[in-house]
Amino acid sequence: MPIAQVTLQRSKEHDLRRALREIRQGLDDYHRAYVDGRITKSLDGNGYPKNLDVLATGLPDQRDPKQKKIFFLRRVPRDPMNPDTTVSDTESWGTRCYSSEADDPKQGENVYDIHSMSEKEGLNGVVYSKW
């Protein structure tokens, strides 16, 4: 593999790791706010957002007298491994709902994890969707 191609792939992998870490941190912060009673609890919920957009649009802080919004992300980063420019940044990710198995992620409500939808192999030999 040419050096320029490896350099480009390494850069995209770095962006992927950063985006995964950022979104997963946002999901953890959302869950923590839910457990702490800072966001409204629903009867059918388990403390995870219904979709990734909620992390960037924010929710009213139930502990704040002025009900200022809590934001968990400034924006949802795009999956750098998703070549489809017709989908939104949020739709570029695969999501795992709370009721799906770890080895068989399924989309649905209560998003507790994300993954790249790319089946290409990284420089480390692991498929991006397994990162």
C-alpha positions as semicolon CSV with decimal commas, in nm:
position;residue;x (nm);y (nm);z (nm)
1;M;0,000;0,000;0,000
2;P;0,146;0,342;-0,096
3;I;0,256;0,570;0,187
4;A;0,014;0,847;0,086
5;Q;-0,278;0,605;0,104
6;V;-0,167;0,475;0,445
7;T;-0,131;0,832;0,572
8;L;-0,483;0,921;0,454
9;Q;-0,629;0,605;0,608
10;R;-0,446;0,669;0,937
11;S;-0,587;1,022;0,945
12;K;-0,943;0,896;0,886
13;E;-0,896;0,631;1,155
14;H;-0,782;0,902;1,397
15;D;-1,097;1,102;1,314
16;L;-1,309;0,789;1,364
17;R;-1,160;0,720;1,707
18;R;-1,212;1,082;1,811
19;A;-1,575;1,086;1,689
20;L;-1,656;0,754;1,858
21;R;-1,505;0,878;2,185
22;E;-1,693;1,211;2,163
23;I;-2,035;1,055;2,093
24;R;-1,989;0,782;2,353
25;Q;-1,897;1,047;2,610
26;G;-2,214;1,237;2,515
27;L;-2,421;0,920;2,562
28;D;-2,260;0,863;2,904
29;D;-2,325;1,225;3,005
30;Y;-2,689;1,192;2,897
31;H;-2,731;0,877;3,103
32;R;-2,567;1,042;3,405
33;A;-2,803;1,342;3,375
34;Y;-3,099;1,101;3,355
35;V;-2,990;0,912;3,667
36;D;-2,926;1,240;3,852
37;G;-3,276;1,366;3,767
38;R;-3,157;1,655;3,554
39;I;-3,367;1,546;3,256
40;T;-3,725;1,424;3,256
41;K;-3,759;1,054;3,319
42;S;-4,009;0,861;3,112
43;L;-4,189;0,546;3,216
44;D;-4,069;0,347;2,917
45;G;-3,717;0,492;2,915
46;N;-3,398;0,349;3,056
47;G;-3,184;0,659;3,059
48;Y;-3,061;0,671;2,701
49;P;-3,165;0,910;2,422
50;K;-3,416;0,809;2,156
51;N;-3,171;0,921;1,887
52;L;-2,836;1,097;1,848
53;D;-2,993;1,433;1,757
54;V;-3,108;1,478;2,119
55;L;-2,744;1,502;2,229
56;A;-2,692;1,817;2,020
57;T;-3,038;1,978;2,045
58;G;-3,040;1,951;2,423
59;L;-3,307;1,906;2,688
60;P;-3,435;2,132;2,970
61;D;-3,245;2,096;3,297
62;Q;-3,508;1,994;3,555
63;R;-3,289;2,118;3,841
64;D;-3,247;2,465;3,696
65;P;-3,525;2,709;3,796
66;K;-3,501;2,868;3,450
67;Q;-3,505;2,527;3,277
68;K;-3,197;2,610;3,069
69;K;-3,108;2,342;2,820
70;I;-2,836;2,086;2,882
71;F;-2,633;2,006;2,572
72;F;-2,432;1,686;2,556
73;L;-2,260;1,758;2,221
74;R;-2,208;2,076;2,022
75;R;-2,289;1,876;1,711
76;V;-2,295;1,511;1,614
77;P;-1,974;1,441;1,422
78;R;-1,996;1,258;1,090
79;D;-1,864;0,903;1,051
80;P;-1,546;0,963;0,849
81;M;-1,569;0,611;0,704
82;N;-1,918;0,664;0,560
83;P;-1,881;0,775;0,196
84;D;-2,254;0,850;0,147
85;T;-2,284;1,230;0,145
86;T;-2,662;1,216;0,100
87;V;-2,722;1,112;0,462
88;S;-2,706;1,347;0,758
89;D;-2,421;1,333;1,008
90;T;-2,650;1,157;1,255
91;E;-2,760;0,898;0,998
92;S;-2,400;0,823;0,901
93;W;-2,366;0,613;1,220
94;G;-2,505;0,277;1,312
95;T;-2,677;0,283;1,650
96;R;-2,726;0,009;1,905
97;C;-3,046;0,018;2,105
98;Y;-3,066;-0,092;2,465
99;S;-3,258;-0,411;2,385
100;S;-3,014;-0,547;2,123
101;E;-2,734;-0,795;2,182
102;A;-2,373;-0,672;2,190
103;D;-2,265;-0,897;1,903
104;D;-2,578;-0,818;1,697
105;P;-2,646;-0,442;1,722
106;K;-2,993;-0,331;1,618
107;Q;-3,126;0,017;1,564
108;G;-3,418;0,140;1,770
109;E;-3,505;0,372;2,055
110;N;-3,283;0,420;2,358
111;V;-2,948;0,450;2,183
112;Y;-2,671;0,343;2,417
113;D;-2,387;0,287;2,171
114;I;-2,282;0,367;1,817
115;H;-2,060;0,211;1,554
116;S;-1,933;0,281;1,207
117;M;-2,133;0,108;0,936
118;S;-1,819;0,053;0,728
119;E;-1,717;-0,309;0,678
120;K;-1,368;-0,210;0,562
121;E;-1,071;-0,331;0,761
122;G;-0,856;-0,087;0,954
123;L;-0,477;-0,078;0,961
124;N;-0,493;-0,279;1,284
125;G;-0,683;-0,562;1,110
126;V;-1,016;-0,492;1,285
127;V;-1,326;-0,404;1,082
128;Y;-1,437;-0,043;1,149
129;S;-1,787;-0,151;1,250
130;K;-1,630;-0,339;1,545
131;W;-1,439;-0,039;1,682
